[in-house]
Amino acid sequence: MAFSETQIMLILYSVSNALTLAHMGNIFHCNMKPSSIFINKEGKVKLGGDFGVSADDDFWDFGEIAPAFYASPEMMYRQKINGKTDIWSLGIILYELCTL
């Protein structure tokens, strides 16, 4: 199923807003992938998944958590993550939505 430009913009807007709210609380998703984004019959977009990784956590080995295809360089090199980690994954998802 191909997505229209309007649908892609709605998905990007909705997921970005959800990530912004989480990042304001210093919480990162760290497991962004297409199956983390839910769209209901009315077209409403929700972000789900494994929220709850805090920047204050000592656990930085996300090799078991994030799918490698969507993982940021910080995650691949086992470096400390931040909000850019989720944005990296969202960028890959956006690319997939546009190219399907």
Biopython code that builds the backbone (N, CA, C, O; Angstrom):
import numpy as np
from Bio.PDB.StructureBuilder import StructureBuilder

atoms = [
    (1, "MET", "N", (0.841, -1.178, 0.000)),
    (1, "MET", "CA", (0.000, 0.000, 0.000)),
    (1, "MET", "C", (0.887, 1.242, 0.000)),
    (1, "MET", "O", (1.679, 1.429, 0.923)),
    (2, "ALA", "N", (0.771, 2.072, -0.990)),
    (2, "ALA", "CA", (1.532, 3.304, -1.074)),
    (2, "ALA", "C", (0.851, 4.391, -0.241)),
    (2, "ALA", "O", (-0.374, 4.442, -0.137)),
    (3, "PHE", "N", (1.671, 5.251, 0.346)),
    (3, "PHE", "CA", (1.153, 6.366, 1.129)),
    (3, "PHE", "C", (1.232, 7.643, 0.297)),
    (3, "PHE", "O", (2.182, 7.846, -0.459)),
    (4, "SER", "N", (0.224, 8.497, 0.446)),
    (4, "SER", "CA", (0.247, 9.793, -0.236)),
    (4, "SER", "C", (1.178, 10.730, 0.533)),
    (4, "SER", "O", (1.542, 10.461, 1.678)),
    (5, "GLU", "N", (1.557, 11.834, -0.113)),
    (5, "GLU", "CA", (2.404, 12.822, 0.553)),
    (5, "GLU", "C", (1.725, 13.353, 1.806)),
    (5, "GLU", "O", (2.383, 13.577, 2.821)),
    (6, "THR", "N", (0.427, 13.553, 1.743)),
    (6, "THR", "CA", (-0.327, 14.050, 2.898)),
    (6, "THR", "C", (-0.271, 13.048, 4.047)),
    (6, "THR", "O", (-0.070, 13.435, 5.199)),
    (7, "GLN", "N", (-0.445, 11.779, 3.743)),
    (7, "GLN", "CA", (-0.371, 10.751, 4.781)),
    (7, "GLN", "C", (1.032, 10.685, 5.390)),
    (7, "GLN", "O", (1.175, 10.545, 6.604)),
    (8, "ILE", "N", (2.049, 10.783, 4.564)),
    (8, "ILE", "CA", (3.423, 10.744, 5.054)),
    (8, "ILE", "C", (3.686, 11.928, 5.971)),
    (8, "ILE", "O", (4.309, 11.773, 7.021)),
    (9, "MET", "N", (3.217, 13.108, 5.586)),
    (9, "MET", "CA", (3.401, 14.300, 6.423)),
    (9, "MET", "C", (2.668, 14.151, 7.757)),
    (9, "MET", "O", (3.189, 14.559, 8.795)),
    (10, "LEU", "N", (1.468, 13.574, 7.740)),
    (10, "LEU", "CA", (0.723, 13.357, 8.971)),
    (10, "LEU", "C", (1.465, 12.383, 9.883)),
    (10, "LEU", "O", (1.545, 12.604, 11.091)),
    (11, "ILE", "N", (1.998, 11.321, 9.321)),
    (11, "ILE", "CA", (2.759, 10.349, 10.112)),
    (11, "ILE", "C", (3.997, 11.011, 10.706)),
    (11, "ILE", "O", (4.274, 10.852, 11.895)),
    (12, "LEU", "N", (4.742, 11.751, 9.890)),
    (12, "LEU", "CA", (5.941, 12.431, 10.368)),
    (12, "LEU", "C", (5.600, 13.430, 11.466)),
    (12, "LEU", "O", (6.291, 13.489, 12.483)),
    (13, "TYR", "N", (4.558, 14.205, 11.276)),
    (13, "TYR", "CA", (4.132, 15.210, 12.259)),
    (13, "TYR", "C", (3.735, 14.540, 13.578)),
    (13, "TYR", "O", (4.166, 14.969, 14.649)),
    (14, "SER", "N", (2.927, 13.505, 13.500)),
    (14, "SER", "CA", (2.439, 12.830, 14.701)),
    (14, "SER", "C", (3.558, 12.146, 15.482)),
    (14, "SER", "O", (3.637, 12.271, 16.704)),
    (15, "VAL", "N", (4.410, 11.432, 14.780)),
    (15, "VAL", "CA", (5.510, 10.723, 15.450)),
    (15, "VAL", "C", (6.514, 11.724, 16.014)),
    (15, "VAL", "O", (7.035, 11.528, 17.111)),
    (16, "SER", "N", (6.786, 12.789, 15.276)),
    (16, "SER", "CA", (7.702, 13.818, 15.773)),
    (16, "SER", "C", (7.177, 14.465, 17.046)),
    (16, "SER", "O", (7.940, 14.718, 17.979)),
    (17, "ASN", "N", (5.886, 14.732, 17.084)),
    (17, "ASN", "CA", (5.292, 15.305, 18.299)),
    (17, "ASN", "C", (5.397, 14.348, 19.475)),
    (17, "ASN", "O", (5.708, 14.768, 20.589)),
    (18, "ALA", "N", (5.144, 13.073, 19.240)),
    (18, "ALA", "CA", (5.249, 12.075, 20.309)),
    (18, "ALA", "C", (6.683, 11.985, 20.822)),
    (18, "ALA", "O", (6.913, 11.918, 22.029)),
    (19, "LEU", "N", (7.639, 11.984, 19.908)),
    (19, "LEU", "CA", (9.043, 11.927, 20.314)),
    (19, "LEU", "C", (9.463, 13.179, 21.069)),
    (19, "LEU", "O", (10.226, 13.100, 22.032)),
    (20, "THR", "N", (8.970, 14.329, 20.639)),
    (20, "THR", "CA", (9.296, 15.575, 21.323)),
    (20, "THR", "C", (8.836, 15.532, 22.773)),
    (20, "THR", "O", (9.578, 15.920, 23.676)),
    (21, "LEU", "N", (7.630, 15.065, 22.993)),
    (21, "LEU", "CA", (7.109, 14.965, 24.365)),
    (21, "LEU", "C", (7.945, 14.008, 25.208)),
    (21, "LEU", "O", (8.244, 14.297, 26.367)),
    (22, "ALA", "N", (8.317, 12.882, 24.636)),
    (22, "ALA", "CA", (9.141, 11.916, 25.364)),
    (22, "ALA", "C", (10.519, 12.494, 25.654)),
    (22, "ALA", "O", (11.027, 12.371, 26.768)),
    (23, "HIS", "N", (11.122, 13.122, 24.651)),
    (23, "HIS", "CA", (12.466, 13.667, 24.814)),
    (23, "HIS", "C", (12.497, 14.797, 25.839)),
    (23, "HIS", "O", (13.504, 14.992, 26.519)),
    (24, "MET", "N", (11.399, 15.539, 25.951)),
    (24, "MET", "CA", (11.323, 16.594, 26.969)),
    (24, "MET", "C", (11.433, 16.006, 28.369)),
    (24, "MET", "O", (11.904, 16.669, 29.293)),
    (25, "GLY", "N", (11.001, 14.771, 28.522)),
    (25, "GLY", "CA", (11.114, 14.072, 29.797)),
    (25, "GLY", "C", (12.393, 13.259, 29.902)),
    (25, "GLY", "O", (12.554, 12.452, 30.818)),
    (26, "ASN", "N", (13.308, 13.476, 28.951)),
    (26, "ASN", "CA", (14.580, 12.758, 28.933)),
    (26, "ASN", "C", (14.386, 11.251, 28.768)),
    (26, "ASN", "O", (15.144, 10.452, 29.319)),
    (27, "ILE", "N", (13.357, 10.874, 27.997)),
    (27, "ILE", "CA", (13.043, 9.477, 27.713)),
    (27, "ILE", "C", (13.163, 9.264, 26.212)),
    (27, "ILE", "O", (12.689, 10.073, 25.415)),
    (28, "PHE", "N", (13.806, 8.160, 25.840)),
    (28, "PHE", "CA", (14.055, 7.872, 24.438)),
    (28, "PHE", "C", (13.414, 6.545, 24.060)),
    (28, "PHE", "O", (13.307, 5.632, 24.879)),
    (29, "HIS", "N", (12.995, 6.457, 22.819)),
    (29, "HIS", "CA", (12.330, 5.241, 22.349)),
    (29, "HIS", "C", (13.349, 4.125, 22.140)),
    (29, "HIS", "O", (13.186, 3.034, 22.686)),
    (30, "CYS", "N", (14.374, 4.376, 21.373)),
    (30, "CYS", "CA", (15.494, 3.449, 21.127)),
    (30, "CYS", "C", (15.091, 2.145, 20.457)),
    (30, "CYS", "O", (15.892, 1.211, 20.413)),
    (31, "ASN", "N", (13.898, 2.057, 19.945)),
    (31, "ASN", "CA", (13.469, 0.851, 19.244)),
    (31, "ASN", "C", (12.498, 1.223, 18.129)),
    (31, "ASN", "O", (11.533, 0.508, 17.858)),
    (32, "MET", "N", (12.776, 2.359, 17.487)),
    (32, "MET", "CA", (11.898, 2.836, 16.427)),
    (32, "MET", "C", (12.005, 1.906, 15.220)),
    (32, "MET", "O", (13.097, 1.566, 14.764)),
    (33, "LYS", "N", (10.859, 1.517, 14.730)),
    (33, "LYS", "CA", (10.753, 0.708, 13.520)),
    (33, "LYS", "C", (9.326, 0.867, 13.026)),
    (33, "LYS", "O", (8.476, 1.340, 13.780)),
    (34, "PRO", "N", (9.034, 0.493, 11.800)),
    (34, "PRO", "CA", (7.678, 0.694, 11.278)),
    (34, "PRO", "C", (6.590, 0.059, 12.147)),
    (34, "PRO", "O", (5.494, 0.609, 12.257)),
    (35, "SER", "N", (6.875, -1.079, 12.758)),
    (35, "SER", "CA", (5.848, -1.729, 13.576)),
    (35, "SER", "C", (5.612, -1.010, 14.899)),
    (35, "SER", "O", (4.750, -1.427, 15.673)),
    (36, "SER", "N", (6.354, 0.059, 15.179)),
    (36, "SER", "CA", (6.120, 0.885, 16.369)),
    (36, "SER", "C", (5.108, 1.991, 16.087)),
    (36, "SER", "O", (4.657, 2.679, 17.004)),
    (37, "ILE", "N", (4.758, 2.157, 14.822)),
    (37, "ILE", "CA", (3.824, 3.210, 14.425)),
    (37, "ILE", "C", (2.491, 2.566, 14.064)),
    (37, "ILE", "O", (2.417, 1.688, 13.205)),
    (38, "PHE", "N", (1.449, 3.020, 14.735)),
    (38, "PHE", "CA", (0.112, 2.458, 14.542)),
    (38, "PHE", "C", (-0.788, 3.493, 13.884)),
    (38, "PHE", "O", (-0.798, 4.657, 14.286)),
    (39, "ILE", "N", (-1.539, 3.074, 12.880)),
    (39, "ILE", "CA", (-2.480, 3.950, 12.188)),
    (39, "ILE", "C", (-3.833, 3.262, 12.196)),
    (39, "ILE", "O", (-3.976, 2.149, 11.690)),
    (40, "ASN", "N", (-4.835, 3.931, 12.776)),
    (40, "ASN", "CA", (-6.154, 3.301, 12.832)),
    (40, "ASN", "C", (-6.952, 3.581, 11.560)),
    (40, "ASN", "O", (-6.458, 4.252, 10.653)),
    (41, "LYS", "N", (-8.162, 3.080, 11.490)),
    (41, "LYS", "CA", (-8.984, 3.197, 10.288)),
    (41, "LYS", "C", (-9.296, 4.641, 9.925)),
    (41, "LYS", "O", (-9.491, 4.969, 8.755)),
    (42, "GLU", "N", (-9.342, 5.506, 10.940)),
    (42, "GLU", "CA", (-9.620, 6.920, 10.698)),
    (42, "GLU", "C", (-8.361, 7.697, 10.317)),
    (42, "GLU", "O", (-8.435, 8.890, 10.022)),
    (43, "GLY", "N", (-7.219, 7.035, 10.321)),
    (43, "GLY", "CA", (-5.975, 7.683, 9.945)),
    (43, "GLY", "C", (-5.216, 8.304, 11.106)),
    (43, "GLY", "O", (-4.204, 8.971, 10.889)),
    (44, "LYS", "N", (-5.679, 8.101, 12.328)),
    (44, "LYS", "CA", (-4.987, 8.642, 13.495)),
    (44, "LYS", "C", (-3.715, 7.840, 13.749)),
    (44, "LYS", "O", (-3.726, 6.609, 13.711)),
    (45, "VAL", "N", (-2.623, 8.551, 14.008)),
    (45, "VAL", "CA", (-1.310, 7.934, 14.167)),
    (45, "VAL", "C", (-0.927, 7.903, 15.639)),
    (45, "VAL", "O", (-1.077, 8.894, 16.354)),
    (46, "LYS", "N", (-0.433, 6.759, 16.080)),
    (46, "LYS", "CA", (0.038, 6.588, 17.459)),
    (46, "LYS", "C", (1.421, 5.962, 17.415)),
    (46, "LYS", "O", (1.731, 5.167, 16.528)),
    (47, "LEU", "N", (2.245, 6.334, 18.386)),
    (47, "LEU", "CA", (3.576, 5.751, 18.511)),
    (47, "LEU", "C", (3.583, 4.851, 19.732)),
    (47, "LEU", "O", (3.262, 5.285, 20.839)),
    (48, "GLY", "N", (3.945, 3.618, 19.526)),
    (48, "GLY", "CA", (4.001, 2.663, 20.625)),
    (48, "GLY", "C", (5.371, 2.041, 20.705)),
    (48, "GLY", "O", (6.292, 2.426, 19.984)),
    (49, "GLY", "N", (5.491, 1.095, 21.572)),
    (49, "GLY", "CA", (6.753, 0.378, 21.655)),
    (49, "GLY", "C", (7.397, 0.455, 23.012)),
    (49, "GLY", "O", (6.720, 0.524, 24.037)),
    (50, "ASP", "N", (8.706, 0.443, 23.009)),
    (50, "ASP", "CA", (9.485, 0.293, 24.228)),
    (50, "ASP", "C", (9.960, 1.613, 24.797)),
    (50, "ASP", "O", (11.161, 1.803, 24.988)),
    (51, "PHE", "N", (9.052, 2.524, 25.071)),
    (51, "PHE", "CA", (9.461, 3.751, 25.745)),
    (51, "PHE", "C", (9.926, 3.395, 27.143)),
    (51, "PHE", "O", (9.548, 2.357, 27.686)),
    (52, "GLY", "N", (10.730, 4.239, 27.714)),
    (52, "GLY", "CA", (11.142, 4.005, 29.087)),
    (52, "GLY", "C", (12.641, 3.952, 29.254)),
    (52, "GLY", "O", (13.109, 3.740, 30.373)),
    (53, "VAL", "N", (13.422, 4.132, 28.203)),
    (53, "VAL", "CA", (14.865, 4.186, 28.348)),
    (53, "VAL", "C", (15.218, 5.633, 28.653)),
    (53, "VAL", "O", (14.999, 6.516, 27.824)),
    (54, "SER", "N", (15.751, 5.875, 29.814)),
    (54, "SER", "CA", (16.082, 7.220, 30.246)),
    (54, "SER", "C", (17.547, 7.514, 29.974)),
    (54, "SER", "O", (18.387, 6.615, 29.976)),
    (55, "ALA", "N", (17.835, 8.770, 29.744)),
    (55, "ALA", "CA", (19.223, 9.173, 29.522)),
    (55, "ALA", "C", (20.055, 8.974, 30.781)),
    (55, "ALA", "O", (21.285, 8.956, 30.716)),
    (56, "ASP", "N", (19.404, 8.827, 31.909)),
    (56, "ASP", "CA", (20.124, 8.628, 33.162)),
    (56, "ASP", "C", (20.424, 7.162, 33.434)),
    (56, "ASP", "O", (21.152, 6.844, 34.375)),
    (57, "ASP", "N", (19.875, 6.269, 32.625)),
    (57, "ASP", "CA", (20.108, 4.835, 32.825)),
    (57, "ASP", "C", (21.562, 4.488, 32.558)),
    (57, "ASP", "O", (22.216, 5.119, 31.726)),
    (58, "ASP", "N", (22.066, 3.490, 33.261)),
    (58, "ASP", "CA", (23.432, 3.034, 33.051)),
    (58, "ASP", "C", (23.514, 1.995, 31.940)),
    (58, "ASP", "O", (24.612, 1.643, 31.511)),
    (59, "PHE", "N", (22.382, 1.500, 31.469)),
    (59, "PHE", "CA", (22.354, 0.445, 30.453)),
    (59, "PHE", "C", (22.444, 1.069, 29.067)),
    (59, "PHE", "O", (21.477, 1.668, 28.596)),
    (60, "TRP", "N", (23.575, 0.939, 28.418)),
    (60, "TRP", "CA", (23.756, 1.527, 27.100)),
    (60, "TRP", "C", (23.972, 0.478, 26.028)),
    (60, "TRP", "O", (24.223, 0.837, 24.878)),
    (61, "ASP", "N", (23.886, -0.789, 26.351)),
    (61, "ASP", "CA", (24.098, -1.850, 25.373)),
    (61, "ASP", "C", (22.758, -2.200, 24.741)),
    (61, "ASP", "O", (22.043, -3.077, 25.226)),
    (62, "PHE", "N", (22.425, -1.509, 23.654)),
    (62, "PHE", "CA", (21.117, -1.671, 23.034)),
    (62, "PHE", "C", (21.121, -2.683, 21.899)),
    (62, "PHE", "O", (20.165, -2.746, 21.127)),
    (63, "GLY", "N", (22.178, -3.474, 21.785)),
    (63, "GLY", "CA", (22.260, -4.444, 20.702)),
    (63, "GLY", "C", (21.115, -5.431, 20.696)),
    (63, "GLY", "O", (20.727, -5.920, 19.635)),
    (64, "GLU", "N", (20.571, -5.729, 21.852)),
    (64, "GLU", "CA", (19.462, -6.671, 21.945)),
    (64, "GLU", "C", (18.118, -5.980, 21.759)),
    (64, "GLU", "O", (17.105, -6.647, 21.545)),
    (65, "ILE", "N", (18.096, -4.655, 21.837)),
    (65, "ILE", "CA", (16.829, -3.934, 21.818)),
    (65, "ILE", "C", (16.469, -3.446, 20.419)),
    (65, "ILE", "O", (15.392, -3.758, 19.913)),
    (66, "ALA", "N", (17.344, -2.697, 19.804)),
    (66, "ALA", "CA", (17.016, -2.035, 18.545)),
    (66, "ALA", "C", (17.353, -2.909, 17.344)),
    (66, "ALA", "O", (18.403, -3.551, 17.317)),
    (67, "PRO", "N", (16.462, -2.937, 16.344)),
    (67, "PRO", "CA", (16.803, -3.648, 15.114)),
    (67, "PRO", "C", (17.942, -2.920, 14.411)),
    (67, "PRO", "O", (17.908, -1.695, 14.290)),
    (68, "ALA", "N", (18.931, -3.641, 13.955)),
    (68, "ALA", "CA", (20.145, -3.037, 13.404)),
    (68, "ALA", "C", (19.857, -2.110, 12.231)),
    (68, "ALA", "O", (20.550, -1.106, 12.065)),
    (69, "PHE", "N", (18.865, -2.414, 11.425)),
    (69, "PHE", "CA", (18.593, -1.593, 10.248)),
    (69, "PHE", "C", (18.176, -0.180, 10.622)),
    (69, "PHE", "O", (18.450, 0.761, 9.877)),
    (70, "TYR", "N", (17.518, -0.016, 11.766)),
    (70, "TYR", "CA", (17.013, 1.287, 12.197)),
    (70, "TYR", "C", (17.881, 1.924, 13.275)),
    (70, "TYR", "O", (17.592, 3.039, 13.710)),
    (71, "ALA", "N", (18.927, 1.252, 13.712)),
    (71, "ALA", "CA", (19.767, 1.739, 14.807)),
    (71, "ALA", "C", (20.690, 2.858, 14.332)),
    (71, "ALA", "O", (21.234, 2.815, 13.229)),
    (72, "SER", "N", (20.850, 3.850, 15.187)),
    (72, "SER", "CA", (21.737, 4.976, 14.892)),
    (72, "SER", "C", (23.197, 4.555, 15.076)),
    (72, "SER", "O", (23.474, 3.522, 15.685)),
    (73, "PRO", "N", (24.118, 5.347, 14.556)),
    (73, "PRO", "CA", (25.541, 5.032, 14.761)),
    (73, "PRO", "C", (25.909, 4.940, 16.246)),
    (73, "PRO", "O", (26.732, 4.107, 16.627)),
    (74, "GLU", "N", (25.305, 5.789, 17.085)),
    (74, "GLU", "CA", (25.588, 5.730, 18.519)),
    (74, "GLU", "C", (25.232, 4.366, 19.099)),
    (74, "GLU", "O", (25.956, 3.824, 19.934)),
    (75, "MET", "N", (24.129, 3.830, 18.654)),
    (75, "MET", "CA", (23.708, 2.529, 19.159)),
    (75, "MET", "C", (24.602, 1.420, 18.618)),
    (75, "MET", "O", (24.937, 0.481, 19.340)),
    (76, "MET", "N", (24.982, 1.527, 17.368)),
    (76, "MET", "CA", (25.817, 0.485, 16.770)),
    (76, "MET", "C", (27.201, 0.435, 17.418)),
    (76, "MET", "O", (27.800, -0.632, 17.549)),
    (77, "TYR", "N", (27.699, 1.614, 17.821)),
    (77, "TYR", "CA", (29.021, 1.675, 18.455)),
    (77, "TYR", "C", (28.942, 1.682, 19.978)),
    (77, "TYR", "O", (29.932, 1.947, 20.660)),
    (78, "ARG", "N", (27.753, 1.387, 20.505)),
    (78, "ARG", "CA", (27.542, 1.282, 21.949)),
    (78, "ARG", "C", (27.926, 2.558, 22.688)),
    (78, "ARG", "O", (28.514, 2.509, 23.768)),
    (79, "GLN", "N", (27.586, 3.709, 22.089)),
    (79, "GLN", "CA", (27.852, 4.987, 22.708)),
    (79, "GLN", "C", (26.591, 5.487, 23.399)),
    (79, "GLN", "O", (25.502, 4.957, 23.181)),
    (80, "LYS", "N", (26.744, 6.496, 24.219)),
    (80, "LYS", "CA", (25.600, 7.061, 24.925)),
    (80, "LYS", "C", (24.605, 7.644, 23.919)),
    (80, "LYS", "O", (24.997, 8.324, 22.970)),
    (81, "ILE", "N", (23.345, 7.377, 24.129)),
    (81, "ILE", "CA", (22.308, 7.830, 23.199)),
    (81, "ILE", "C", (21.722, 9.156, 23.675)),
    (81, "ILE", "O", (21.916, 9.579, 24.815)),
    (82, "ASN", "N", (20.993, 9.799, 22.749)),
    (82, "ASN", "CA", (20.248, 11.013, 23.063)),
    (82, "ASN", "C", (19.065, 11.075, 22.098)),
    (82, "ASN", "O", (18.766, 10.089, 21.424)),
    (83, "GLY", "N", (18.403, 12.203, 22.026)),
    (83, "GLY", "CA", (17.230, 12.320, 21.165)),
    (83, "GLY", "C", (17.525, 12.110, 19.690)),
    (83, "GLY", "O", (16.636, 11.733, 18.927)),
    (84, "LYS", "N", (18.764, 12.352, 19.283)),
    (84, "LYS", "CA", (19.128, 12.165, 17.881)),
    (84, "LYS", "C", (19.026, 10.703, 17.462)),
    (84, "LYS", "O", (18.842, 10.401, 16.283)),
    (85, "THR", "N", (19.144, 9.813, 18.415)),
    (85, "THR", "CA", (19.037, 8.379, 18.129)),
    (85, "THR", "C", (17.671, 8.055, 17.537)),
    (85, "THR", "O", (17.576, 7.340, 16.539)),
    (86, "ASP", "N", (16.617, 8.578, 18.151)),
    (86, "ASP", "CA", (15.262, 8.338, 17.652)),
    (86, "ASP", "C", (15.022, 9.036, 16.320)),
    (86, "ASP", "O", (14.324, 8.505, 15.456)),
    (87, "ILE", "N", (15.594, 10.218, 16.150)),
    (87, "ILE", "CA", (15.415, 10.960, 14.904)),
    (87, "ILE", "C", (16.083, 10.218, 13.742)),
    (87, "ILE", "O", (15.558, 10.210, 12.629)),
    (88, "TRP", "N", (17.217, 9.608, 13.994)),
    (88, "TRP", "CA", (17.895, 8.796, 12.972)),
    (88, "TRP", "C", (16.942, 7.697, 12.482)),
    (88, "TRP", "O", (16.738, 7.522, 11.281)),
    (89, "SER", "N", (16.369, 6.968, 13.433)),
    (89, "SER", "CA", (15.455, 5.874, 13.080)),
    (89, "SER", "C", (14.224, 6.395, 12.358)),
    (89, "SER", "O", (13.752, 5.779, 11.402)),
    (90, "LEU", "N", (13.705, 7.528, 12.813)),
    (90, "LEU", "CA", (12.539, 8.117, 12.156)),
    (90, "LEU", "C", (12.875, 8.504, 10.716)),
    (90, "LEU", "O", (12.032, 8.370, 9.828)),
    (91, "GLY", "N", (14.083, 8.978, 10.479)),
    (91, "GLY", "CA", (14.505, 9.317, 9.123)),
    (91, "GLY", "C", (14.498, 8.111, 8.204)),
    (91, "GLY", "O", (14.091, 8.212, 7.047)),
    (92, "ILE", "N", (14.944, 6.974, 8.708)),
    (92, "ILE", "CA", (14.938, 5.747, 7.902)),
    (92, "ILE", "C", (13.501, 5.315, 7.612)),
    (92, "ILE", "O", (13.182, 4.897, 6.499)),
    (93, "ILE", "N", (12.645, 5.419, 8.616)),
    (93, "ILE", "CA", (11.234, 5.073, 8.425)),
    (93, "ILE", "C", (10.597, 6.009, 7.397)),
    (93, "ILE", "O", (9.837, 5.563, 6.537)),
    (94, "LEU", "N", (10.905, 7.299, 7.486)),
    (94, "LEU", "CA", (10.379, 8.268, 6.528)),
    (94, "LEU", "C", (10.831, 7.936, 5.111)),
    (94, "LEU", "O", (10.036, 7.998, 4.172)),
    (95, "TYR", "N", (12.089, 7.588, 4.957)),
    (95, "TYR", "CA", (12.613, 7.188, 3.646)),
    (95, "TYR", "C", (11.832, 5.984, 3.118)),
    (95, "TYR", "O", (11.458, 5.947, 1.946)),
    (96, "GLU", "N", (11.591, 5.008, 3.980)),
    (96, "GLU", "CA", (10.839, 3.825, 3.543)),
    (96, "GLU", "C", (9.416, 4.181, 3.152)),
    (96, "GLU", "O", (8.888, 3.633, 2.185)),
    (97, "LEU", "N", (8.786, 5.091, 3.886)),
    (97, "LEU", "CA", (7.430, 5.515, 3.533)),
    (97, "LEU", "C", (7.392, 6.176, 2.164)),
    (97, "LEU", "O", (6.461, 5.973, 1.385)),
    (98, "CYS", "N", (8.414, 6.966, 1.886)),
    (98, "CYS", "CA", (8.454, 7.693, 0.597)),
    (98, "CYS", "C", (8.775, 6.782, -0.575)),
    (98, "CYS", "O", (8.267, 6.991, -1.676)),
    (99, "THR", "N", (9.605, 5.782, -0.355)),
    (99, "THR", "CA", (10.022, 4.923, -1.460)),
    (99, "THR", "C", (9.245, 3.618, -1.540)),
    (99, "THR", "O", (9.173, 3.007, -2.606)),
    (100, "LEU", "N", (8.680, 3.197, -0.459)),
    (100, "LEU", "CA", (7.912, 1.953, -0.304)),
    (100, "LEU", "C", (8.516, 0.861, -1.135)),
    (100, "LEU", "O", (8.012, -0.262, -1.139)),
]
sb = StructureBuilder()
sb.init_structure("model")
sb.init_model(0)
sb.init_chain("A")
sb.init_seg("    ")
for serial, (resi, resn, name, xyz) in enumerate(atoms, 1):
    if name == "N":
        sb.init_residue(resn, " ", resi, " ")
    sb.init_atom(name, np.array(xyz, "f"), 0.0, 1.0, " ", f" {name:<3s}", serial, name[0])
structure = sb.get_structure()
